[in-house]
C-alpha cells in the first residue's frame, strides 16, 4: 500500500519549505544591498536579545520535554 500524507502534514511541510526559502532570500538581500548602520545595529540588538531569551528559557525550565521521538540513548 502507498503511504498516505495528511493534508495538515503537507501544509506544514510546505510552510516550512516556504519559510526556509524566505530566510535564504532575506539573507542574500541583506548581503547584497547596503544597509544603513542603524538598521544593522537594530538587527544585532534583536539577535542578541533573542539569543539571551532562548538561553534564559532553557536554563529555567523545570522539567524536561518527554517526547517519544527523542529518547535518551543511555
C-alpha positions in Angstrom: 0.0 0.0 0.0 1.2 3.5 -0.7 1.8 5.8 2.2 -0.7 8.5 2.9 0.2 12.0 3.9 -2.4 14.0 5.7 -3.4 17.5 4.5 -2.2 19.0 7.7 1.3 17.4 7.3 1.5 18.6 3.7 0.6 22.1 4.6 3.1 22.1 7.4 5.9 20.8 5.1 5.0 23.5 2.5 5.1 26.2 5.1 8.5 25.0 6.4 10.0 25.0 2.9 8.5 28.4 2.2 9.9 29.8 5.4 13.4 28.4 4.6 13.3 29.9 1.1 12.2 33.3 2.5 15.0 33.2 5.1 17.6 32.4 2.4 16.4 35.2 0.2 16.4 37.6 3.1 20.0 36.7 3.9 21.0 37.2 0.3 19.3 40.6 0.1 21.0 41.8 3.3 24.4 40.7 2.0 23.9 42.3 -1.4 22.1 45.6 -0.6 23.9 48.1 1.6 22.0 48.8 4.8 22.4 51.9 7.0 24.4 51.3 10.2 21.3 52.0 12.4 19.5 49.0 10.7 22.5 46.8 11.2 22.7 47.8 14.9 19.0 47.1 15.3 19.3 43.6 13.8 22.3 42.9 16.0 20.4 44.1 19.1 17.4 41.9 18.2 19.7 38.9 17.6 21.4 39.3 21.0 18.1 39.8 22.7 16.6 36.7 21.2 19.6 34.6 22.0 19.6 35.7 25.6 15.9 35.0 25.8 16.4 31.4 24.5 19.3 30.9 26.9 17.3 32.0 29.9 14.3 29.9 28.9 16.4 26.8 28.6 18.2 27.4 31.9 15.0 27.9 33.9 12.9 25.1 32.5 11.6 22.9 35.4 11.1 19.6 33.7 12.4 18.0 30.5 10.3 17.6 27.5 9.2 13.9 27.1 8.7 13.1 23.5 8.6 9.6 22.1 10.7 10.8 19.1 13.7 12.0 21.2 14.5 9.2 23.6 17.7 9.4 25.6 20.4 6.9 24.5 21.5 6.0 28.0 
